[in-house]
Amino acid sequence: MNTTPENRYVLFKIMVIVILSACNSNRHSFDASGLFEAEETIISAETQGMLKVFDIQEGQTIQAGQRIGYIDSMQLYLQKKQLEAQVIALAGKKPNIPIQLSALQEQLRTSEREKVRIANLVKGDAATPKQLDDMNAQIDVLKKQIEAQKSSLSISSEGINKDVIPLEVQIEQLEDRLGKCHIVNPIAGTVLTKYTETNEMATIGKPLYKIADLSNIILRAYITGNQLPQIKLNQKVIVRTDDGNGGYKEVKGMIAWISDKAEFTPKTIQTKDERANMVYAIKVKVTNDGTYKIGMYGEVLFHGEGKMNSGK
């Protein structure tokens, strides 16, 4: 029989009415009962490719941040190298503005020195004012040529920079996908189910394994509506399980959740007995020393502080 959590809960819910009825004749044995469960997380693949390494086993305890495998990333790596080559090629086309302006700037410096020489000659009446005016005009032309050339080269360089930006974004996207090729466990816990094996093909969203932190386990129990006023969130309770020797193992637990709606509610409630069949789910958090397993039966005592380790 497939013992999935859903099937276990269906079977348990069928039993719970009988158990609650039995409590009427043995009301003080326990206040509620249920099955232990854990907060399970399914870890899925974040990229596509062959699973080259997948080094975990069911029942193994693994830590958060632990690298447990990787998906083939060769094609993504080659795509990244291609984009990086394109970026380098574009960068090689960028004009070297200082070098390309150096010739005009040298002409400008020569003309400015010549201007000083002609100005001195004009003072000594060895040159005409027109020669000085011509030199000033030549210097103005050179300055405008330098500015025009600088603007043209800057526009060309900026255009190349803009062409590089989409390529760099694509490289970042590939780096993100390459990072996701490394399977890193996100939470500390115990591997409950392993869904795939090494050398199988992984696709985005394909489940790889199921993990749960079993250091704190939850007892999902059911109570009647009459019991609701007896409990509240964060209330300390006693959780009791069989110890295998005819007695009970008792530990402290805490009510972490109370359902706000009833289960087993008939579509049309006709009688008082049918109203009594309505039950509410609660979750009791228990520190697990390794004793408690998923699917194990447990009992809850709401006011049982004095019963700890009293035996059956």
PAZAPA-4460 file (N, C-alpha, C; in steps of 0.05 Angstrom, whole numbers, plus 32768, in hexadecimal, padded with zeros to 4 digits):
% residues 312
    n_x    n_y    n_z   ca_x   ca_y   ca_z    c_x    c_y    c_z   seq   type   mol
   8011   7FE8   8000   8000   8000   8000   8012   8019   8000     1      M     A
   800A   802D   7FF1   8019   8046   7FF0   8014   8056   8009     2      N     A
   8029   8059   801A   8026   8067   8034   802F   8084   8031     3      T     A
   8022   8092   8020   8028   80AF   801D   801C   80BD   8035     4      T     A
   8026   80D6   803B   801A   80E5   8051   7FFC   80E9   804E     5      P     A
   7FF2   80EC   8035   7FD6   80F0   8031   7FC6   80D7   8039     6      E     A
   7FD1   80C0   8031   7FC3   80A7   8038   7FC3   80A2   8056     7      N     A
   7FDA   80A8   8063   7FDB   80A5   8080   7FC7   80B7   808E     8      R     A
   7FC4   80D0   8084   7FB1   80E2   8091   7F94   80D9   808C     9      Y     A
   7F8E   80CE   8074   7F73   80C4   806F   7F6C   80AD   8082    10      V     A
   7F7F   809A   8085   7F7B   8084   8097   7F78   808D   80B4    11      L     A
   7F89   80A1   80BB   7F88   80AA   80D6   7F6D   80B8   80DC    12      F     A
   7F64   80C8   80C9   7F4B   80D7   80CD   7F33   80C4   80D0    13      K     A
   7F35   80AD   80C2   7F20   8099   80C5   7F20   808E   80E2    14      I     A
   7F38   808B   80ED   7F3B   8080   8108   7F34   8094   811E    15      M     A
   7F37   80AE   8118   7F36   80C2   812D   7F1B   80C3   813B    16      V     A
   7F05   80BF   812B   7EEA   80C0   8138   7EE7   80AA   814C    17      I     A
   7EF1   8092   8144   7EF0   807B   8156   7F00   8081   8170    18      V     A
   7F18   808D   816C   7F29   8093   8183   7F1C   80A7   8195    19      I     A
   7F10   80BC   8189   7F04   80D1   8199   7EEC   80C5   81A8    20      L     A
   7EDD   80B3   819B   7EC7   80A6   81A9   7ED0   8096   81C1    21      S     A
   7EE7   8088   81BC   7EF2   8077   81D1   7EFA   8088   81E9    22      A     A
   7F02   80A1   81E3   7F0B   80B3   81F9   7EF4   80B8   820D    23      C     A
   7EDB   80B6   8203   7EC5   80BC   8215   7EC4   80A8   822C    24      N     A
   7ECD   808F   8227   7ECD   807B   823C   7EE7   807B   824C    25      S     A
   7EFC   8086   8240   7F16   8088   824D   7F21   80A4   8249    26      N     A
   7F12   80B7   8254   7F16   80D3   824D   7F31   80DD   8256    27      R     A
   7F3D   80D2   826B   7F55   80DD   8276   7F6E   80CF   826C    28      H     A
   7F6C   80BD   8259   7F84   80AF   824F   7F95   80C2   823E    29      S     A
   7F88   80D2   822D   7F96   80E6   821D   7F81   80FA   8212    30      F     A
   7F8A   8111   820A   7F78   8125   8200   7F75   8126   81E2    31      D     A
   7F8A   811E   81D4   7F8A   811D   81B7   7F9F   810A   81AD    32      A     A
   7F9D   8101   8194   7FB0   80EF   8189   7FB4   80F5   816C    33      S     A
   7FCA   80EC   8161   7FCF   80F2   8145   7FE9   80E4   813C    34      G     A
   7FF2   80ED   8125   800A   80E1   8118   8020   80F6   8116    35      L     A
   8039   80EE   8119   804F   8100   8116   8055   8106   80F9    36      F     A
   805B   811F   80F4   8063   8127   80D9   8079   813C   80DB    37      E     A
   8084   8143   80C4   8099   8157   80C3   8094   816A   80AD    38      A     A
   80A0   8182   80AE   809E   8195   8099   80B0   818D   8082    39      E     A
   80A5   8181   806E   80B5   8175   8058   80B9   818A   8042    40      E     A
   80D0   818A   8036   80D7   819C   8020   80E1   818B   8008    41      T     A
   80D6   8190   7FF1   80DF   8182   7FD9   80F2   8194   7FCA    42      I     A
   810A   818B   7FC6   811F   819A   7FB8   811F   8192   7F9B    43      I     A
   811D   81A6   7F89   811B   81A0   7F6C   8133   81AC   7F5E    44      S     A
   8137   81A2   7F45   814C   81AC   7F34   8146   81C8   7F2B    45      A     A
   815A   81D9   7F29   8156   81F5   7F20   8161   81FA   7F04    46      E     A
   816C   81E5   7EF8   8175   81E7   7EDC   8173   81CC   7ECF    47      T     A
   8179   81CB   7EB6   8175   81B2   7EA6   8190   81A6   7E9E    48      Q     A
   8192   818C   7E9F   81AA   817E   7E97   81AC   8163   7EA5    49      G     A
   81C1   8154   7E9E   81C6   813A   7EAA   81D1   813D   7EC6    50      M     A
   81C6   812D   7ED8   81CF   812E   7EF4   81E9   811E   7EF6    51      L     A
   81FF   812C   7EF7   8219   811F   7EF6   8221   8114   7F12    52      K     A
   821B   8122   7F27   8220   8119   7F42   8208   811F   7F53    53      V     A
   81FF   810B   7F63   81E9   810F   7F76   81EE   80FD   7F8E    54      F     A
   81FC   8108   7FA1   8208   80F8   7FB7   81F8   80FA   7FD1    55      D     A
   81DF   80EF   7FD1   81D0   80ED   7FE9   81C2   80D2   7FEA    56      I     A
   81B9   80CA   8002   81AA   80B1   8005   8193   80B7   8018    57      Q     A
   817D   80A8   8014   8166   80AB   8026   816E   80A4   8043    58      E     A
   8165   80B4   8055   816C   80B1   8071   8185   80C0   8079    59      G     A
   8193   80CC   8065   81AC   80DA   806B   81A5   80F6   8076    60      Q     A
   81B5   80FF   808A   81B2   811A   8095   81C6   812C   8087    61      T     A
   81BC   8142   807B   81CD   8154   806D   81C9   8170   8078    62      I     A
   81DE   8181   8075   81DE   819C   8080   81D5   81B0   806C    63      Q     A
   81CB   81C7   8076   81C5   81DD   8064   81DE   81E8   8057    64      A     A
   81DD   81ED   803D   81F4   81F7   802E   8207   81E1   8025    65      G     A
   8200   81C8   802B   8212   81B2   8022   820D   81AC   8005    66      Q     A
   8223   81AA   7FF5   8222   81A4   7FD9   821F   8186   7FD5    67      R     A
   820A   817D   7FC8   8205   8160   7FC6   8205   8156   7FAA    68      I     A
   820A   8167   7F96   820B   815D   7F7B   820C   8174   7F67    69      G     A
   820E   816D   7F4E   820D   8182   7F39   8202   8177   7F1F    70      Y     A
   81F7   8189   7F0F   81EB   8183   7EF5   81FF   818B   7EE0    71      I     A
   8201   817C   7ECA   8213   8182   7EB4   8210   819F   7EAB    72      D     A
   8226   81AD   7EAA   8225   81CA   7EA4   8237   81D1   7E8C    73      S     A
   8240   81BE   7E7D   8253   81C4   7E68   8248   81D7   7E53    74      M     A
   822F   81D2   7E4A   8224   81E4   7E35   8221   8200   7E3F    75      Q     A
   8218   8203   7E58   8216   821E   7E63   8231   822C   7E65    76      L     A
   8246   821C   7E6D   8261   8227   7E6E   826B   8230   7E53    77      Y     A
   8265   8221   7E3E   826E   8228   7E23   825F   8241   7E1A    78      L     A
   8245   8243   7E20   8236   825C   7E19   8242   8274   7E26    79      Q     A
   824A   8271   7E3F   8256   8287   7E4E   8270   828F   7E40    80      K     A
   8281   827C   7E39   829A   8282   7E2C   8296   8290   7E12    81      K     A
   8282   8289   7E03   827C   8296   7DE9   8274   82B3   7DEE    82      Q     A
   8263   82B8   7E02   825B   82D4   7E07   8273   82E4   7E11    83      L     A
   8284   82D8   7E21   829C   82E7   7E2A   82AE   82EE   7E13    84      E     A
   82B0   82DC   7DFF   82C0   82E2   7DE7   82B4   82F9   7DD7    85      A     A
   829A   82FA   7DD6   828D   8310   7DC8   8292   832B   7DD6    86      Q     A
   8292   832A   7DF1   8297   8343   7E00   82B4   834C   7DFA    87      V     A
   82C7   833A   7DFA   82E3   8341   7DF4   82E6   834C   7DD8    88      I     A
   82D7   8340   7DC5   82D9   834A   7DA9   82CE   8366   7DA6    89      A     A
   82B8   836B   7DB4   82AC   8386   7DB3   82BF   839A   7DC1    90      L     A
   82CB   8392   7DD7   82DD   83A4   7DE5   82F5   83AC   7DD4    91      A     A
   82FD   8399   7DC2   8313   839E   7DB0   830D   83B3   7D9B    92      G     A
   82F3   83B7   7D96   82EB   83CB   7D82   82E8   83E7   7D8E    93      K     A
   82EA   83EA   7DA8   82E8   8404   7DB4   8300   8415   7DAC    94      K     A
   82FB   842E   7DA3   8311   8440   7D9C   8321   8449   7DB4    95      P     A
   833B   844A   7DB0   834D   8455   7DC5   834E   8473   7DC1    96      N     A
   833D   8481   7DD0   8339   849E   7DCC   8353   84AE   7DCF    97      I     A
   8362   84AA   7DE4   837B   84BA   7DE7   838E   84B7   7DD0    98      P     A
   8391   849E   7DC6   83A4   8499   7DB0   839A   84A6   7D96    99      I     A
   8380   84A3   7D91   8375   84AE   7D78   8374   84CD   7D78   100      Q     A
   8374   84D9   7D90   8375   84F6   7D91   8391   8501   7D94   101      L     A
   83A4   84EF   7D97   83BF   84F9   7D9D   83CB   8509   7D86   102      S     A
   83C6   8502   7D6C   83D1   8510   7D55   83C6   852D   7D55   103      A     A
   83AC   8530   7D57   83A0   854B   7D57   83AA   855B   7D6F   104      L     A
   83AC   854F   7D86   83B6   855D   7D9E   83D3   8566   7D9B   105      Q     A
   83E2   8556   7D8D   83FE   855E   7D88   83FF   8576   7D75   106      E     A
   83ED   8575   7D60   83EC   858C   7D4E   83E3   85A5   7D5D   107      Q     A
   83D1   85A2   7D70   83C8   85B9   7D7F   83DF   85C5   7D90   108      L     A
   83EE   85B3   7D9D   8405   85BD   7DAD   8419   85CB   7D9C   109      R     A
   841E   85C1   7D84   8432   85CD   7D71   8428   85E9   7D69   110      T     A
   840D   85EA   7D63   8402   8604   7D5A   8402   8618   7D70   111      S     A
   83FE   860F   7D89   83FE   8622   7DA0   841B   862D   7DA4   112      E     A
   842F   861C   7DA0   844A   8626   7DA2   8451   8639   7D8C   113      R     A
   8447   8633   7D74   844B   8645   7D5D   843D   8660   7D62   114      E     A
   8426   865F   7D6E   8417   8677   7D74   8428   868A   7D86   115      K     A
   8434   867E   7D9B   8445   868E   7DAD   845C   869A   7D9E   116      V     A
   8469   868A   7D8C   847F   8695   7D7D   8477   86AC   7D6B   117      R     A
   8460   86A9   7D5D   8456   86BE   7D4B   844F   86D7   7D5B   118      I     A
   8442   86D3   7D73   843B   86EA   7D83   8454   86FA   7D8B   119      A     A
   846A   86ED   7D91   8482   86FB   7D97   848D   870A   7D7F   120      N     A
   848B   86FD   7D67   8494   870A   7D4F   8484   8723   7D49   121      L     A
   846A   8721   7D4E   8458   8738   7D49   8461   8750   7D5B   122      V     A
   8468   8749   7D74   8471   875F   7D86   848A   876C   7D7B   123      K     A
   849B   875D   7D6D   84B4   8769   7D62   84B1   8771   7D45   124      G     A
   8498   8772   7D3C   8492   877A   7D20   84A0   8768   7D0C   125      D     A
   84A5   874E   7D15   84B1   873B   7D02   849B   8729   7CF5   126      A     A
   8482   872C   7CFE   846C   871D   7CF2   8454   872F   7CF3   127      A     A
   8441   8728   7CE1   8429   8738   7CDF   8413   872E   7CF1   128      T     A
   8401   873F   7CFA   83EA   8737   7D0A   83D9   8721   7CFC   129      P     A
   83D9   8722   7CE1   83C9   870E   7CD3   83D3   86F2   7CD8   130      K     A
   83EE   86EF   7CD9   83FA   86D5   7CDE   83F1   86CA   7CFA   131      Q     A
   83EF   86DD   7D0D   83E6   86D5   7D27   83C8   86CD   7D27   132      L     A
   83B8   86DC   7D18   839C   86D6   7D16   8398   86BA   7D08   133      D     A
   83A8   86B5   7CF3   83A6   869B   7CE5   83AD   8684   7CF8   134      D     A
   83C1   8689   7D09   83C9   8674   7D1B   83B3   866F   7D30   135      M     A
   83A6   8684   7D3A   8390   8681   7D4D   8379   8672   7D40   136      N     A
   8373   8678   7D27   835E   866A   7D19   8365   864D   7D16   137      A     A
   837E   8647   7D10   8386   862B   7D0D   8383   861B   7D27   138      Q     A
   838A   8629   7D3D   8388   861C   7D58   836A   8617   7D5E   139      I     A
   8358   8629   7D57   833B   8625   7D5C   8331   860D   7D4C   140      D     A
   833A   860B   7D33   8332   85F5   7D22   833B   85DA   7D2E   141      V     A
   8354   85D9   7D38   835E   85C1   7D44   834F   85B9   7D5D   142      L     A
   8348   85CC   7D6E   8338   85C7   7D86   831D   85BB   7D7F   143      K     A
   8310   85C7   7D6A   82F6   85BC   7D62   82F8   85A0   7D57   144      K     A
   830E   859B   7D48   8312   8580   7D3D   8316   856C   7D53   145      Q     A
   8325   8574   7D68   8329   8562   7D7F   830F   855C   7D8D   146      I     A
   82FF   8571   7D92   82E5   856C   7D9F   82D3   855B   7D8F   147      E     A
   82D2   8560   7D74   82C1   854F   7D63   82CA   8532   7D63   148      A     A
   82E5   852F   7D61   82EF   8514   7D61   82EA   8506   7D7B   149      Q     A
   82ED   8514   7D91   82E8   8509   7DAC   82CB   8500   7DAF   150      K     A
   82B9   8511   7DA5   829C   850B   7DA7   8295   84F2   7D96   151      S     A
   82A1   84F1   7D7E   829B   84DA   7D6D   82A6   84C0   7D79   152      S     A
   82BE   84C1   7D84   82CA   84A9   7D90   82BB   84A1   7DA9   153      L     A
   82B1   84B5   7DB9   82A2   84AF   7DD1   8288   84A1   7DCB   154      S     A
   827B   84AB   7DB6   8261   849F   7DAE   8265   8482   7DA4   155      I     A
   827B   847E   7D95   8281   8463   7D8C   8287   8450   7DA3   156      S     A
   8297   845A   7DB7   829E   844A   7DCE   8285   8444   7DDF   157      S     A
   8274   8458   7DE2   825C   8454   7DF2   8249   8440   7DE5   158      E     A
   8248   8441   7DCA   8237   842D   7DBC   8241   8411   7DC0   159      G     A
   825B   840D   7DC0   8266   83F2   7DC5   8260   83EA   7DE2   160      I     A
   8263   83FD   7DF5   825C   83F6   7E11   823F   83EC   7E14   161      N     A
   822D   83F9   7E05   8211   83F2   7E07   820D   83D6   7DFA   162      K     A
   821C   83D0   7DE5   821A   83B5   7DD9   8224   839F   7DEC   163      D     A
   8237   83A6   7DFE   8242   8393   7E10   822F   838C   7E27   164      V     A
   821E   83A0   7E2F   820D   839C   7E46   81FB   8383   7E44   165      I     A
   81EC   837F   7E2D   81DB   8367   7E2B   81EB   834D   7E2D   166      P     A
   8204   834E   7E22   8214   8336   7E24   821D   8330   7E41   167      L     A
   8223   8345   7E50   822A   8342   7E6C   8212   8337   7E7C   168      E     A
   81FA   8341   7E76   81E2   8337   7E84   81DE   8319   7E7E   169      V     A
   81E3   8311   7E64   81E0   82F5   7E5D   81F5   82E4   7E6C   170      Q     A
   820D   82EF   7E6F   8222   82E1   7E7E   8219   82DD   7E9B   171      I     A
   820D   82F2   7EA7   8204   82F0   7EC3   81EE   82DB   7EC5   172      E     A
   81DC   82DA   7EB1   81C7   82C6   7EB1   81D3   82A9   7EB0   173      Q     A
   81E7   82A6   7E9F   81F4   828C   7E9D   8203   8285   7EB7   174      L     A
   820F   8299   7EC3   821D   8293   7EDD   8208   828A   7EF2   175      E     A
   81F1   8297   7EF1   81DC   828E   7F04   81D3   8272   7EFF   176      D     A
   81D0   826B   7EE5   81C8   824F   7EDE   81DE   823C   7EE4   177      R     A
   81F7   8244   7EE0   820E   8233   7EE7   820E   822E   7F05   178      L     A
   8208   8243   7F15   8207   823F   7F32   81F1   822B   7F3A   179      G     A
   81DB   822C   7F2C   81C5   821A   7F32   81CA   81FD   7F29   180      K     A
   81DF   81F9   7F1A   81E7   81DE   7F13   81F3   81CF   7F2B   181      C     A
   81FC   81DE   7F3E   8206   81D3   7F57   81EE   81CF   7F6A   182      H     A
   81E9   81B7   7F72   81D2   81B1   7F83   81DB   81B5   7FA0   183      I     A
   81D1   81CA   7FAD   81D8   81D0   7FC8   81BF   81CD   7FDA   184      V     A
   81C2   81BD   7FEE   81AB   81B8   8000   81A4   81D2   8010   185      N     A
   818B   81DB   800F   8184   81F4   801B   817F   81F3   8039   186      P     A
   8176   81DC   8044   816F   81DB   8060   817B   81C1   806C   187      I     A
   8182   81C3   8086   818C   81AC   8094   8176   8198   8099   188      A     A
   817B   817F   8096   8166   816B   809B   816D   814F   8092   189      G     A
   8159   813E   8091   815D   8122   8089   814F   811D   806E   190      T     A
   815D   810F   805D   8152   8109   8042   813D   80F4   8046   191      V     A
   8124   80FA   803F   810E   80E8   8041   810A   80D7   8028   192      L     A
   810C   80E4   8011   8108   80D6   7FF8   811B   80E0   7FE3   193      T     A
   8127   80CF   7FD4   8138   80D6   7FBD   812A   80CF   7FA4   194      K     A
   8125   80E3   7F93   8114   80DF   7F7C   8124   80D9   7F62   195      Y     A
   813D   80DE   7F61   814C   80DA   7F49   8168   80D0   7F4F   196      T     A
   8176   80C7   7F3B   8191   80BB   7F3F   81A5   80C8   7F2C   197      E     A
   81BE   80C3   7F31   81D4   80CD   7F21   81D1   80C4   7F04   198      T     A
   81D7   80D5   7EF1   81D6   80D0   7ED4   81B9   80D1   7EC9   199      N     A
   81A6   80D8   7ED9   818B   80DD   7ECF   8189   80FB   7EC6   200      E     A
   8176   8101   7EB4   8173   811C   7EAA   8162   812C   7EBE   201      M     A
   816C   8143   7EC5   815E   8155   7ED6   8152   816C   7EC5   202      A     A
   813A   8174   7ECC   812D   818B   7EBF   8125   819F   7ED4   203      T     A
   8121   81B7   7ECC   8119   81CC   7EDF   80FF   81C5   7EED   204      I     A
   8100   81C4   7F07   80E8   81BE   7F17   80E5   81A0   7F1D   205      G     A
   80F7   818F   7F13   80F5   8173   7F18   80FE   816D   7F35   206      K     A
   80ED   815F   7F45   80F5   8159   7F61   810D   8147   7F62   207      P     A
   8120   814F   7F73   8138   813F   7F77   8137   812E   7F91   208      L     A
   812E   813B   7FA6   812C   812D   7FC0   811A   813C   7FD3   209      Y     A
   8111   812E   7FE7   8100   813A   7FFC   810F   8139   8016   210      K     A
   810F   8150   8024   811E   8152   803D   810D   815E   8053   211      I     A
   8112   8157   806B   8104   8162   8082   8116   8164   809A   212      A     A
   8113   8179   80AA   8122   817C   80C3   8114   816C   80D8   213      D     A
   811F   8155   80E0   8112   8143   80F3   811B   8149   8110   214      L     A
   812C   815D   8114   8134   8164   812F   811C   8170   813F   215      S     A
   8109   817C   8130   80F0   8184   813C   80DA   8178   812B   216      N     A
   80C9   8168   8138   80B5   815A   8129   8099   8163   8133   217      I     A
   8085   815F   8123   806A   8169   812A   8057   8152   812D   218      I     A
   8047   8152   8142   8031   813F   8146   8018   814D   813D   219      L     A
   800C   8144   8127   7FF2   814F   811E   7FDC   813E   812C   220      R     A
   7FCE   814B   813E   7FB9   813D   814D   7F9E   814B   8147   221      A     A
   7F88   813E   8152   7F6D   8149   814D   7F5E   814A   8167   222      Y     A
   7F50   8160   816A   7F40   8164   8182   7F23   816B   817B   223      I     A
   7F11   8168   818E   7EF5   816F   8189   7EF1   818D   818E   224      T     A
   7EDB   8197   8185   7ED5   81B3   818A   7ED3   81BA   81A7   225      G     A
   7ECA   81A7   81B8   7EC8   81AC   81D5   7EE4   81B0   81E1   226      N     A
   7EF9   81A5   81D4   7F14   81A8   81E0   7F22   81C2   81D8   227      Q     A
   7F17   81D0   81C4   7F24   81E8   81BB   7F2A   81FC   81D1   228      L     A
   7F17   8201   81E4   7F1C   8215   81F9   7F33   820C   820C   229      P     A
   7F3B   81F3   820B   7F50   81E9   821D   7F6C   81EF   8214   230      Q     A
   7F6F   81F7   81FA   7F8A   81FA   81EF   7F8E   8216   81E3   231      I     A
   7FA7   821D   81DF   7FAE   8236   81D2   7FCA   8233   81C5   232      K     A
   7FD0   8245   81B3   7FEA   8243   81A6   8001   8247   81BB   233      L     A
   8017   8238   81B6   802F   8238   81C7   802B   822C   81E2   234      N     A
   8014   821E   81E6   800F   8211   81FF   8021   81F8   8201   235      Q     A
   802B   81F3   8219   803C   81DC   821E   8029   81C4   8224   236      K     A
   802F   81AD   8217   8020   8195   821B   8033   817D   821E   237      V     A
   8027   8166   8224   8037   814D   8226   8031   813C   820D   238      I     A
   8046   8133   8200   8043   8121   81E9   804C   8105   81F2   239      V     A
   803B   80F1   81ED   8040   80D7   81F7   8040   80C2   81E1   240      R     A
   8054   80B0   81E1   8055   809A   81CD   805C   8080   81DC   241      T     A
   8056   806A   81D0   805D   8050   81DC   807B   804D   81DE   242      D     A
   8084   8043   81F4   80A1   8040   81F8   80AB   8024   81F0   243      D     A
   8098   8012   81E8   809F   7FF7   81E0   80A1   7FE4   81F6   244      G     A
   809D   7FED   820F   809E   7FDB   8227   8084   7FDC   8236   245      N     A
   806F   7FE3   8229   8055   7FE4   8236   804F   7FFE   8244   246      G     A
   8061   8011   8242   805E   802B   824E   805E   8041   8239   247      G     A
   8062   8059   8243   8062   8071   8232   807C   8080   8234   248      Y     A
   8084   808B   821E   8099   809F   821D   808B   80BA   821C   249      K     A
   8091   80CC   822E   8084   80E6   822F   8098   80FC   822D   250      E     A
   8092   8110   821C   80A3   8128   8219   8091   8140   8218   251      V     A
   809D   8157   821B   808E   8170   8219   808D   8179   81FC   252      K     A
   8076   8184   81F5   8072   818F   81DB   8065   81AB   81DD   253      G     A
   8061   81B7   81C6   8055   81D2   81C6   8041   81D3   81AE   254      M     A
   8029   81DE   81B3   8015   81E0   819E   801E   81F7   818C   255      I     A
   8024   81F1   8173   802E   8204   8160   8019   820E   814D   256      A     A
   8003   8200   814A   7FEE   8207   8137   7FD4   81FB   813E   257      W     A
   7FBE   820A   813B   7FA3   8200   813F   7F93   8207   8127   258      I     A
   7F86   81F3   811B   7F76   81F7   8103   7F5E   8209   810A   259      S     A
   7F57   821B   80F7   7F40   822D   80FB   7F27   8222   80EF   260      D     A
   7F27   8209   80E4   7F0F   81FE   80D9   7F0E   81E0   80E0   261      K     A
   7EF6   81D5   80E1   7EF2   81BA   80E9   7EF5   81A7   80D2   262      A     A
   7EFC   818E   80D8   7EFD   8179   80C5   7EE8   8164   80CC   263      E     A
   7EE2   8152   80BA   7ECD   813D   80BD   7EB2   814A   80C0   264      F     A
   7EAE   8163   80B7   7E94   8171   80BA   7E80   8165   80A6   265      T     A
   7E6A   815B   80AF   7E55   8151   809C   7E4A   8168   808B   266      P     A
   7E42   8162   8072   7E37   8177   8061   7E1F   8184   806E   267      K     A
   7E0E   8174   807A   7DF6   817F   8088   7DF6   8173   80A4   268      T     A
   7DFB   8184   80B8   7DFC   817B   80D4   7DE0   817A   80DE   269      I     A
   7DD6   8161   80E5   7DBB   815E   80ED   7DB8   815A   810B   270      Q     A
   7DCB   814C   8117   7DC8   8145   8133   7DDF   814E   8144   271      T     A
   7DDB   814E   815E   7DF0   8155   8171   7E08   8143   816F   272      K     A
   7E03   8129   816A   7E19   8116   8167   7E2B   811C   814F   273      D     A
   7E1E   8124   8139   7E2D   812B   8121   7E3E   8144   8126   274      E     A
   7E33   8157   8136   7E43   816F   813C   7E5B   8167   814D   275      R     A
   7E59   8153   815D   7E6F   814B   816E   7E86   813E   815E   276      A     A
   7E7F   8135   8145   7E93   8128   8135   7EA6   813C   8128   277      N     A
   7EA1   8155   812A   7EB3   8169   811F   7ECD   816A   812F   278      M     A
   7EE4   8169   8122   7EFD   816A   8130   7F0F   817F   8123   279      V     A
   7F23   8188   8133   7F35   819D   812A   7F52   8192   812C   280      Y     A
   7F62   8199   8118   7F7D   8190   8117   7F8F   81A3   8127   281      A     A
   7FA2   8199   8135   7FB7   81A9   8143   7FD2   819D   813C   282      I     A
   7FE6   81AE   813F   8002   81A5   813B   8011   81AA   8155   283      K     A
   801E   8195   815F   802E   8196   8178   804B   8192   8170   284      V     A
   805B   81A6   8176   8078   81A4   816F   8087   8197   8185   285      K     A
   8098   8183   817D   80A7   8173   8191   80C4   8172   8188   286      V     A
   80D6   8175   819B   80F2   8171   8196   80F8   8153   8193   287      T     A
   8104   814C   817D   8108   8130   8176   8124   8127   817C   288      N     A
   8126   8113   818E   8140   8108   8195   8147   80F0   8183   289      D     A
   8138   80EC   816E   813C   80D5   815D   8127   80BF   8161   290      G     A
   8117   80C2   8176   8103   80AE   817C   80EB   80B0   8169   291      T     A
   80E3   80C8   8162   80CA   80CB   8153   80CF   80CA   8135   292      Y     A
   80BD   80BB   8128   80BF   80B7   810B   80A5   80C1   80FE   293      K     A
   80A7   80C9   80E5   8090   80D2   80D6   807C   80BB   80D4   294      I     A
   8063   80C1   80DB   804E   80AC   80DA   8049   809E   80F4   295      G     A
   805A   80A3   8108   8057   8096   8123   803F   80A1   8131   296      M     A
   8032   8090   8141   801A   8099   8150   8023   80A6   816A   297      Y     A
   8014   80BB   8172   801A   80C8   818B   8001   80D3   8198   298      G     A
   8003   80D8   81B2   7FEC   80E3   81C1   7FF4   80FD   81CF   299      E     A
   7FE0   810E   81D4   7FE5   8128   81E0   7FD4   812A   81FA   300      V     A
   7FE1   8134   820F   7FD4   813B   8228   7FD6   8159   822C   301      L     A
   7FC0   8167   822D   7FC0   8184   822F   7FC8   818D   824C   302      F     A
   7FC0   817E   8260   7FC6   8185   827C   7FD2   816E   8289   303      H     A
   7FEA   8166   8280   7FF6   814E   828A   8012   8152   8295   304      G     A
   8017   816A   82A0   8032   8170   82AA   803A   815C   82C0   305      E     A
   8027   8153   82D0   802D   8142   82E6   802F   8125   82DE   306      G     A
   802A   811F   82C5   802A   8103   82BC   8044   80FB   82AE   307      K     A
   8057   810D   82AC   8070   8107   829E   807D   80EE   82AB   308      M     A
   8084   80DB   8298   8092   80C3   82A0   8083   80B2   82B5   309      N     A
   8068   80B4   82B5   8059   80A5   82C9   8053   8089   82C1   310      S     A
   8058   8082   82A6   8052   8068   829C   8035   8065   8294   311      G     A
   8030   804E   8288   8015   8049   827D   8002   8041   8293   312      K     A
***
